[in-house]
Every structure is written in C-alpha cells, then in structure tokens.
Amino acid sequence: MTQPLAGIRIADFSHVMAGPFASHLLRLMGAEVIKIETRKGDQFRNYGSNRDFDGMAPAFIAANVGKKSIALDLKDPEELEIARQIVARSDVLLENFRPGVISRLGLGYDVVRELKPDIVFCSVSGYGQEGPQRDWPAIDNIIQATSGMMLLSGAEGDPPVRVGFPIVDTLTGQTAAVAILGALMQKARTGEGAFIDVSMLDASMAFMTSALTPYLVTGKALQRLGNTGYSELPTAGLFETADARHISLGVVQDNQFAALAKLLGRPDWLTDERFATADLRRANFAAMSDQLRAIFATRPAVEWERELSEAGIPCGMIRRVDEAVELCSPAGLLDIALEDMPGTGRIAVPNAGFRMEPGCPGTTEPPPRIDQNRVEILDWLASDEG
C-alpha cells in the first residue's frame, strides 16, 4: 500500500535526536531518507552507557529505522560533490548543525537553491538562526532549563525537575516534521520551496502553550501544581492505593464528579457546601483530598483503575514504561529484523503514534549500519534516475 510521502526524498544531514526524529516521522509516512553522516557516524550510534550494540545503541535505533546511510567528509571536495548531487535530487534538506556551519561547508540555503530551486530547507538549532543567542550551544536539558520547563514540574518550593526523557528533542523533531509537511503542501500548490528555521526554544514554548498562554493573558505565572492536574482540582491528582501503588484521577467535569461520588458511596458530596461546585472543591482542596486519600487506600490500584474507568471516570494506574508497553495497540509498535542483535535478532520501536487507512505509517526496514548504502547511492547518482 502506498504511503502518503512515497516519492519524497530527504537529504538528512542531521544527527543526535531532534533532526533525526523529524526525518524519522517522515520516513514512517513513506519518505525516502538518505542519512548523510560523518566518517565517524552519528554520535548517537554509540550513545549512553550501553556498549553492547556496536553502532546500534537504542538511542540511535529510536529515530533511524528505514533510513539509508552514506558517510561523507564534507571538507573533501569530492565527497562534498557527492552530497551536492544527493541534494540536487532531493525534495528536502534537513540539518541541525550550529548556525552558520552548513553554509561554511558549502551547502547553505542560497547555494542549495542553485542546485534545487524548489528545495524545502529545514534548519534545526537551539535558539534559531538569528538573534543574540544563535551561537549558544544547546541540548535537550539546556532548553528544558532556559525555557522554564524545569520549573513547571514539581510543587512550589521544590528544586527544578527535569522531564525524565529528552522531551525537547522529540517535540522539536515533531515540530520540524510538521513544518516540512506544510512546506511540501505549499510547494505542491505554488511550485516554490521554503526555508524553515526551527528553534528548540521556540518549539518548546509553543509546546508549553498551556503554561505560557495564561501568563501572556493575565500577567501571572502558572503555579507549580506537583501531581495535581491543570484544572487545580483535588479530584485531578495522585492517590496511593492499598498495594502501595498509585492511581491518577482526572475528574474535572461536574458530571464526572457526580459519577465519582456515586461510585464511592458519597452522594453527600454533591450537596456538601465545601464540595458542591468546582470552585468550592478548589477552595477546600485539602479536605476533599484527605477524604479521597482515605478511600483509595482501601483497595489495590488495578481494581480502582478498572472500576472507575468502566464507570466513565478518568483514572489511570501509575505504570513503569516496561508495564505501559503492554497497553500498546498492535499498530503502536513496529517489529523489525536486525541482524547481530542479542536474543531473537528482532527489535521493536514505537510507530508514528497514529493510525491511518489507507497509507498507515510504519516500516519493516532496520536502521542502517554506517555507510551501509554507499554503493547503492553512488550507483543511483551515476544513473539517469531522478
């Protein structure tokens, strides 16, 4: 079955996570991605403490399935010419060097437009291609700090809290992928390419709109709510259960509160002058929370999750990632064969996060070994194929 981006080719000069995650999403939708690496390869190939995978570290696998790899020294004129030929036959150029580096290597936007006038050129960086911070180095945890993200989690008075995975890298990659899709749609209408400047900081601020917009509208910064939901209600929080696990309750609407009161055998809450409305429940947060804690401590988490959910009351048991994967739908994970891997020689990676018929996202192709597709790519460049 043809995927929506079949026939689109991406010359991907990006490395680590933010850029590769953008091309990863596009690859899952059918685009051909030619990964142009340094001779040493993307540093994510051997990232982290896991050294058992020989250039296939889990961090690398996460954003590179189905791509093709060619390793080039862009400071070598002959190798640069190969890169130029790849770009000339591509629809998109993606890069995440520090601002100015791609131009110094001879592949800046103005130069590339001479090779491919309708190119969609996407640059990903920490603080954008212009402005006073353009030359500041940035990685995920740095932008988590400078964007204010680290002071959104936790409660007032707590030290800064880092989100426990590289959220800025992935949200920036997703932002870049959306921007590229928009530019490709524009190109289909007008025949013109585009230059896209994706800033990790700007992408993060856009992603944090639920926290940022209230400040922009009211002038008041959002309070840190710990494990209480955005509604600031005591019925949208975390509660320990009888088996020392926790459930997260998400009761934010009046009909949900009525259903909760009925299920818990507390219809009196609906007329109690402390709890009868959402504003009263906020004003009497501690009293409501104390009563809920006492009730939820009487039964195991899995029982509460099932019973509440079946009654239409938003509730979820706190799971580790290894437990949560069991909830994935069949289309939520990709099953990929990868030679020389420990165990069965197969790996699983998340799919694009949505299903669509026709044109469902996904691939069965593994991530490439460094320079794996060099001969194939050079033969293609030497041919008359587009």
Secondary structure, DSSP 8 states (H G I E B T S, - for coil): ---TTTT-EEEE---TTHHHHHHHHHHHTT-EEEEEE-TT--GGGG-SS--SSSS--HHHHTTTTT-EEEE--TTSHHHHHHHHHHHHT-SEEEE-SSTTHHHHTT--HHHHHHH-TT-EEEEEESS-SSSTTTTS---HHHHHHHTSGGGTSSBTTS-----SS-HHHHHHHHHHHHHHHHHHHHHHHHS--EEEEEEHHHHHHHHTHHHHHHHHHHS-----BTTS-TT--TTSSEEE-TTS-EEEE---SHHHHHHHHHHTT-GGGGT-TTTSSHHHHHHTHHHHHHHHHHHHTTS-HHHHHHHHHHTT--EEE---HHHHGGG--GGGEEEEE-TT-STTSEEEEE--S---SSS----------TTTTHHHHHHHHHSS--
